[in-house]
Amino acid sequence: MEKSIVKFKKHVKHSPGDKVYYAISYIIVILLLLVVVYPLIFIVSASLSSASAVSTGRVFLWPVEFSTLSYEAVFAYKDVFIGYKNSIIYTLAGTLINIIVTMSCAYPLSRKTFQGRKFFMKIFSFTMIFSGGMIPSYLNISRLGMIDSIWAMLLPGAMSVYNMIIARTFIQNSIPTELLEAAQIDGCSDTAYFFKVVLPLSTAVISVIGLYYAVGHWNSYFSAFLYLHSKDKFPLQIFLREVLVQNQFDASMIFEDAENVVQRQGLQELIKYSMIVVSTLPLLILYPFVQKFLKKGVMIGSIKG
């Protein structure tokens, strides 16, 4: 079937209007690609260049006067390792909690026999439009005793209604009800059916929402800024803010002698680029492994049949 489709596409003749349309489309896509990709290339190139090359604006596409000094400075900055450790903990534990809560909620809402299904969906949908706001949320977290606690990063927002709807639709449209009927005939309980049938068949959508949650936790900054006070609990994004916004990175811990004052000043600017690369690298490594699930998980969950 696929071979015949490919052969058919090869024999299709495009009209002049189609060719113009495709040419314009390719040009627009290439321009958008350049707009997105060039800043990433520039940041990586700047982080691998010398401080003088960056400060004089000689870096355009490729590294100039190749140097790894900025990365040596980053990894000599002990707070980076504290932030990395905390971000990894928050991302792994938070994503696990998110998936458990989301799938546990999505499954019963996917069952047409579930009493009050429409009512609960309306309540969940309401929270997508209206929220209590920052101050009530802070007071709530404070009264629950979670200020300056790891739980302040994990429990609030334990479920995204948007992701729950994706998972619910996936289960509803992609897992036949005949499987449930067959399982019930064999004496399988709802709990056993959920763990032994639904979850194994939902790996695609779990990978998709897991990636969404993981990216959210890894990039989480505002929650940590509001709820955490102890430096040993800060995620990597807070330390990145100190470097990028407040310029609090002390380059003197790398160059202590007075003769390198100019080099310290240049390194302080250069270190911003390497910090961005270091903070985004884990997600860039993770993405290719789950990319194949993105289209499958979202599209199967959004199309009936």
MOMO-V753237 format. One record per residue. RES is the residue in one letter. PSI is psi in radians with two decimals (999 if undefined). NEAR is the number of other C-alpha atoms within 12 Angstrom. Layout:
BEGIN
((RES PSI NEAR) (RES PSI NEAR))
END
This chain:
BEGIN
((M -0.83 7) (E -0.66 8) (K -0.69 9) (S -0.63 10) (I -0.75 11) (V -0.75 11) (K -0.68 11) (F -0.73 12) (K -0.59 12) (K -0.53 11) (H -0.07 10) (V 2.26 11) (K 2.20 11) (H 2.44 13) (S 2.85 10) (P -0.65 10) (G -0.69 11) (D -0.73 13) (K -0.70 13) (V -0.74 13) (Y -0.82 14) (Y -0.68 15) (A -0.79 14) (I -0.70 14) (S -0.78 14) (Y -0.73 14) (I -0.79 14) (I -0.77 14) (V -0.74 15) (I -0.73 15) (L -0.77 14) (L -0.67 14) (L -0.75 15) (L -0.70 16) (V -0.63 14) (V -0.73 13) (V -0.63 16) (Y -0.79 19) (P -0.63 20) (L -0.78 24) (I -0.73 23) (F -0.73 28) (I -0.78 28) (V -0.76 35) (S -0.73 33) (A -0.65 44) (S -0.38 43) (L 0.19 34) (S 2.99 36) (S 2.76 34) (A -0.65 35) (S -0.63 27) (A -0.66 26) (V -0.79 35) (S -0.50 23) (T 0.01 16) (G 0.46 18) (R -0.16 19) (V 2.13 27) (F -0.95 21) (L -0.78 22) (W 2.74 22) (P 2.46 25) (V 2.22 25) (E 1.16 19) (F 2.29 20) (S 2.45 25) (T 0.31 25) (L -0.64 29) (S -0.64 39) (Y -0.61 30) (E -0.67 24) (A -0.71 32) (V -0.82 36) (F -0.17 23) (A -0.19 21) (Y 1.79 26) (K -0.49 21) (D -0.41 29) (V -0.72 34) (F -0.61 26) (I -0.81 25) (G -0.71 37) (Y -0.84 33) (K -0.83 22) (N -0.71 34) (S -0.69 40) (I -0.75 28) (I -0.85 26) (Y -0.68 39) (T -0.84 34) (L -0.89 24) (A -0.73 25) (G -0.74 36) (T -0.69 36) (L -0.80 26) (I -0.76 29) (N -0.82 36) (I -0.74 37) (I -0.85 26) (V -0.76 29) (T -0.85 34) (M -0.62 40) (S -0.53 26) (C -0.66 31) (A -0.65 40) (Y -0.94 36) (P -0.59 31) (L -0.29 31) (S -0.25 34) (R 2.09 26) (K -0.30 18) (T 0.00 14) (F 2.15 17) (Q 2.30 13) (G 0.32 15) (R -0.83 20) (K -0.64 17) (F -0.82 13) (F -0.62 20) (M -0.64 24) (K -0.70 16) (I -0.81 16) (F -0.74 25) (S -0.59 19) (F -0.68 15) (T -0.29 18) (M -0.39 19) (I -0.70 13) (F 2.48 10) (S 2.91 15) (G -0.48 14) (G 3.05 12) (M -0.82 14) (I -0.85 13) (P -0.64 12) (S -0.72 21) (Y -0.75 25) (L -0.67 17) (N -0.82 19) (I -0.67 27) (S -0.78 20) (R -0.41 12) (L -0.03 17) (G 0.49 15) (M 0.10 25) (I 2.37 28) (D 0.65 25) (S 2.66 27) (I -0.50 29) (W -0.40 26) (A -0.37 33) (M -0.26 40) (L -0.75 36) (L -0.78 26) (P 2.30 27) (G 0.58 29) (A -0.30 30) (M 2.31 33) (S 2.16 31) (V -0.65 31) (Y -0.83 24) (N -0.61 36) (M -0.69 40) (I -0.69 33) (I -0.83 39) (A -0.73 46) (R -0.79 38) (T -0.66 33) (F -0.86 39) (I -0.72 44) (Q -0.68 33) (N -0.34 27) (S -0.30 30) (I 1.95 29) (P 2.47 20) (T -0.34 20) (E -0.52 13) (L -0.72 22) (L -0.77 26) (E -0.73 16) (A -0.69 15) (A -0.71 21) (Q -0.64 18) (I -0.63 13) (D 0.06 13) (G 0.34 13) (C 2.30 18) (S 2.93 17) (D -0.66 23) (T -0.81 18) (A -0.67 17) (Y -0.70 26) (F -0.82 29) (F -0.60 19) (K -0.35 17) (V -0.97 26) (V -0.90 35) (L -0.80 28) (P -0.54 18) (L -0.06 24) (S 0.37 36) (T -0.58 27) (A -0.89 30) (V -0.54 41) (I -0.69 40) (S -0.69 35) (V -0.95 34) (I -0.52 42) (G -0.71 42) (L -0.75 35) (Y -0.82 32) (Y -0.76 37) (A -0.76 34) (V -0.73 28) (G -0.75 29) (H -0.73 37) (W -0.65 41) (N 0.01 31) (S 2.16 33) (Y -0.80 26) (F -0.69 21) (S -0.77 34) (A -0.67 38) (F -0.61 25) (L -0.78 25) (Y -0.33 34) (L 2.40 27) (H -0.52 19) (S 2.32 19) (K -0.53 23) (D -0.08 24) (K -0.07 32) (F 2.40 40) (P 3.03 40) (L -0.57 39) (Q -0.54 38) (I -0.74 37) (F -0.59 38) (L -0.67 37) (R -0.71 27) (E -0.61 26) (V -0.80 30) (L -0.76 21) (V -0.88 14) (Q -0.16 15) (N 0.81 20) (Q 0.08 20) (F 2.22 32) (D 1.76 27) (A -0.22 31) (S -0.30 23) (M -0.28 20) (I -0.76 27) (F 1.85 22) (E -0.33 14) (D 2.62 13) (A -0.37 12) (E -0.32 11) (N 0.46 16) (V -0.79 18) (V -0.72 19) (Q -0.61 26) (R -0.73 28) (Q -0.72 25) (G -0.65 28) (L -0.58 42) (Q -0.59 38) (E -0.71 34) (L -0.57 43) (I -0.42 46) (K -0.72 37) (Y -0.77 36) (S -0.56 38) (M -0.68 42) (I -0.76 34) (V -0.80 29) (V -0.66 31) (S -0.45 35) (T -0.22 25) (L -0.76 18) (P -0.69 22) (L -0.63 27) (L -0.57 18) (I -0.66 14) (L -0.64 19) (Y -0.81 21) (P -0.49 14) (F -0.42 15) (V 0.00 25) (Q -0.68 23) (K -0.36 18) (F -0.30 24) (L -0.97 25) (K -0.77 18) (K -0.82 23) (G -0.78 33) (V -0.77 35) (M -0.68 21) (I -0.58 26) (G -0.16 33) (S -0.13 22) (I 2.26 17) (K 2.44 15) (G 999 14))
END
